[in-house]
Amino acid sequence: MNIVHTVRAVEKLFESLDKDIRRLQLHTGIHCIENCIHCCTTPRIEATSVEFLPLAYHLYKTGQINEVLNKMEQVNNEYTCPLLNLLSFDGKTIGCNHYIHRGLICRLFSYNYLTNKHGVRKINACKKIQLNQPDQIEKANYLLLTKVICPKASDYYSKLRFISYNEAHHLYPIGKAIRIAIDMVVIYFHYKGKKVM
């Protein structure tokens, strides 16, 4: 599968996941806290490079790769996401500069469930959501007793491995995963001599 086909397949996976997340939000009212960035600043986040191919492809198409690479050099920490905007200027919210192209790990944070050793499903929300939305968490856990109302992270990573088996098996610090995805896209278009579609 070439890069463009892989990007489209990952984007289709993200559309399915976003639909599952909206269903969870509709049933429970669970939502991210505005300007929180807890998930973005959690230490030692690891991801696959393939989940950031849509981002890398977007950066390539829009000529923003050098800007992101420069920020990566400034940050100089593979575990820090180079897309994170910590400052608020002119009324902009802090958070992800490329939210629509964020990776699978970013999308699943707080919007998935785990199954405990007794086979009971429980929502896997972050501490801030658990503290600020206890009624919604309780409702989600109650609903999860009888039916699946949200995504399971391991299921979506299995689907990602189906798209790109080799790349989806390797976890990297998030900054390195983004760098590898950028390198894959740049190398692909350089050696293929293809124009961006």
C-alpha positions in Angstrom: 0.0 0.0 0.0 1.4 3.4 -0.9 1.5 6.3 1.5 -1.6 8.0 0.1 -3.7 4.8 0.4 -2.3 4.3 3.9 -3.3 7.9 4.8 -6.8 7.4 3.5 -7.2 4.1 5.3 -6.1 5.7 8.6 -8.4 8.6 8.0 -11.3 6.2 7.5 -10.4 4.5 10.8 -10.4 7.9 12.5 -13.9 8.6 11.1 -15.1 5.3 12.6 -13.5 6.1 15.9 -14.9 9.7 16.0 -18.4 8.2 15.4 -17.9 5.8 18.4 -16.7 8.7 20.6 -19.7 10.9 19.6 -21.9 8.0 20.6 -20.2 7.8 24.0 -20.6 11.5 24.5 -24.3 11.4 23.4 -25.1 8.6 25.8 -23.2 9.9 28.8 -22.3 13.6 28.4 -18.6 12.9 29.0 -16.5 15.6 27.3 -13.0 17.0 27.5 -12.5 20.0 29.7 -11.8 23.1 27.7 -8.1 24.2 27.6 -7.2 21.2 29.8 -4.3 19.7 27.8 -3.8 17.0 30.5 -3.6 14.3 27.8 -1.0 16.3 25.8 1.2 16.9 28.8 1.0 13.3 30.2 4.7 12.2 30.4 6.0 9.3 28.3 3.2 9.1 25.8 4.0 6.6 23.1 2.4 6.2 19.7 2.9 4.5 16.3 4.2 6.4 13.3 1.3 5.2 11.1 -1.3 7.0 13.2 0.5 10.2 12.4 0.7 9.7 8.6 -2.5 11.8 8.0 -0.8 14.6 9.9 2.5 14.3 8.0 0.7 14.2 4.7 -1.3 17.3 5.6 1.9 19.1 6.7 3.5 18.1 3.4 0.6 19.2 1.3 0.4 22.6 3.1 4.1 23.3 3.3 4.2 23.2 7.1 6.8 20.4 7.6 9.7 22.7 8.2 7.8 24.7 10.8 7.0 21.5 12.8 10.6 20.2 12.4 11.9 23.5 13.7 9.6 23.3 16.7 10.8 19.7 17.3 14.4 20.9 17.4 13.5 23.7 19.8 11.6 21.3 22.1 14.4 18.7 21.9 12.3 16.1 23.8 10.9 13.1 22.0 8.2 12.7 24.7 6.8 16.2 24.1 4.4 16.6 21.3 5.6 19.3 18.9 1.9 20.1 18.0 1.1 21.3 21.5 0.5 25.1 21.8 0.9 26.1 25.4 0.3 29.8 24.9 -3.0 31.6 24.2 -2.7 34.6 21.8 -5.5 36.6 20.3 -8.2 34.5 21.9 -6.9 31.2 20.6 -7.3 28.3 22.9 -4.3 26.3 24.0 -3.9 22.8 22.9 -3.2 21.0 19.7 -2.3 23.1 16.7 -3.4 20.3 14.3 -6.4 18.8 16.3 -8.2 17.5 13.2 -5.1 15.5 12.3 -4.2 14.2 15.8 -3.1 10.6 16.2 -5.0 7.6 17.5 -3.5 7.8 21.0 -4.8 11.4 21.2 -8.3 10.5 20.1 -8.6 7.6 22.4 -7.4 9.4 25.6 -10.4 9.4 28.0 -12.7 8.0 25.3 -12.2 4.2 25.6 -12.9 1.4 28.0 -10.9 -1.4 29.7 -12.1 -4.8 30.8 -11.0 -5.8 34.3 -10.0 -9.3 35.4 -13.6 -10.1 36.2 -14.7 -9.2 32.7 -16.4 -5.9 33.8 -16.0 -3.0 31.3 -15.1 0.4 32.8 -14.6 3.7 31.2 -10.9 4.7 31.0 -11.2 8.4 31.5 -8.5 10.7 32.7 -8.3 11.8 36.3 -9.6 15.4 35.5 -12.7 14.0 33.8 -13.2 11.5 36.6 -13.0 14.4 39.2 -15.1 16.9 37.2 -17.7 14.6 35.7 -18.4 11.9 38.3 -22.1 11.5 37.3 -21.2 11.0 33.7 -18.5 8.5 34.6 -21.0 6.6 36.7 -23.5 6.6 33.9 -20.9 5.3 31.4 -19.8 2.5 33.7 -23.5 1.6 34.3 -24.2 1.5 30.6 -21.0 -0.5 29.9 -22.3 -3.3 32.2 -24.9 -4.2 29.5 -23.5 -2.9 26.2 -20.5 -1.4 24.5 -21.1 2.3 24.2 -17.5 3.4 23.4 -14.4 2.3 21.7 -11.8 -0.2 23.1 -8.3 1.1 22.5 -6.8 -2.4 21.8 -9.5 -3.0 19.1 -8.5 0.2 17.3 -4.8 -0.5 17.5 -5.6 -4.0 16.0 -7.4 -2.2 13.1 -4.4 0.1 12.7 -2.1 -3.0 12.5 -4.3 -4.3 9.7 -3.6 -1.1 7.7 0.1 -1.2 8.2 1.3 -4.2 10.1 5.0 -3.4 10.4 4.7 0.3 11.3 1.7 -0.2 13.7 3.7 -2.7 15.8 6.4 -0.2 16.9 5.7 2.3 19.6 7.8 5.4 19.9 7.8 8.5 22.0 5.1 10.8 20.5 7.6 13.3 19.0 9.7 10.5 17.4 6.5 8.9 16.0 5.6 12.2 14.4 9.1 12.6 13.1 9.1 9.1 11.5 5.7 9.8 9.9 7.1 13.0 8.4 10.2 11.3 7.2 8.1 8.5 5.6 6.0 11.1 3.7 8.9 13.2 2.6 10.9 10.2 1.4 7.9 8.7 -0.4 7.3 11.9 -2.4 10.9 12.6 -3.0 11.7 9.2 -4.5 8.4 8.6 -6.2 8.5 12.1 -7.8 4.8 12.2 -7.3 2.7 15.3 -6.8 0.5 15.5 -3.7 -3.1 14.4 -4.5 
